[in-house]
Amino acid sequence: MASGDWQIILEAEAERDLGKLGNRSLIQEAREVIDDLLSDPLPPGSLKMRRYKDAYRVRFGADAYRIVYRVDEKRRVIRVFAIGPRGSVYRGIRG
């Protein structure tokens, strides 16, 4: 996925996470949020994660789900590495 000079890379784990959402409308909403990152990698409501370098999270699914990603300003790359329910999406994330 690319737009302008930003590129989105969906890591294999994030692809699996997306499939685990199950609900088609939830998957579609997640894809739309990811696509929207191309025009604004740090949209209103995104939050920088304190423990992880250059990592952010954005909410979707009535604020019950998160998309966790890194922004590389120099290379203009957005790397999505986790998607899932708010309570469990952060487990297993390495700094």
C-alpha positions in Angstrom: 0.0 0.0 0.0 1.4 3.4 -0.8 0.2 7.0 -1.2 2.2 10.1 -1.9 5.5 9.3 -0.4 4.4 7.2 2.6 4.4 3.5 2.4 2.6 1.0 4.8 4.1 -2.3 5.6 1.7 -4.8 7.2 3.9 -7.3 9.2 3.0 -11.0 9.0 1.8 -11.0 12.6 -0.5 -8.0 11.9 -1.9 -9.8 8.9 -2.7 -12.8 11.1 -4.2 -10.5 13.8 -6.5 -8.9 11.1 -7.8 -12.4 10.2 -8.4 -13.2 13.8 -10.8 -10.3 14.1 -13.4 -12.5 12.4 -16.1 -9.9 11.9 -16.1 -8.6 8.3 -17.1 -5.1 9.3 -14.4 -4.9 12.0 -11.8 -6.1 9.5 -13.0 -3.5 7.0 -12.9 -0.7 9.6 -9.3 -1.8 10.5 -8.3 -1.7 6.9 -9.8 1.8 6.5 -7.9 3.1 9.5 -4.7 1.6 8.2 -5.3 3.2 4.8 -6.0 6.6 6.4 -2.6 6.5 8.0 -1.1 7.1 4.5 -2.6 10.7 4.6 -1.8 11.3 8.3 0.5 8.8 10.1 -0.3 10.6 13.4 -4.0 11.2 13.2 -6.0 12.8 16.0 -6.5 10.2 18.7 -3.3 8.4 18.0 -1.0 8.0 21.0 2.7 7.6 21.2 3.6 4.5 23.3 6.0 5.3 26.1 7.8 2.0 26.2 8.4 1.5 22.5 10.6 3.6 20.3 8.7 5.4 17.5 5.6 3.3 18.2 2.0 4.6 18.2 -1.4 3.2 18.6 -4.8 4.2 17.1 -8.2 3.0 18.2 -11.0 1.5 16.1 -14.1 -0.7 16.7 -15.8 1.6 19.2 -12.5 2.1 21.0 -12.3 -1.6 21.8 -9.5 -2.5 19.4 -6.0 -1.1 18.6 -3.7 -0.9 15.7 -0.1 -0.6 16.8 2.5 0.7 14.4 5.9 2.4 14.0 6.5 5.5 12.0 9.9 5.9 10.3 9.9 9.6 9.3 13.3 9.4 7.5 12.2 6.5 5.2 8.5 7.6 5.2 7.4 4.1 6.2 4.6 3.1 8.5 5.0 -0.5 9.8 1.9 -2.0 11.3 2.9 -4.8 13.7 -0.1 -5.6 15.9 -3.9 -5.4 15.6 -6.3 -6.6 18.3 -8.5 -6.1 21.3 -7.4 -3.4 23.7 -6.7 -5.7 26.6 -4.4 -8.2 24.8 -2.9 -6.4 21.8 0.2 -5.2 23.7 1.2 -8.6 25.0 4.4 -9.9 23.3 5.4 -6.5 21.8 9.1 -6.0 21.9 10.7 -2.5 22.2 
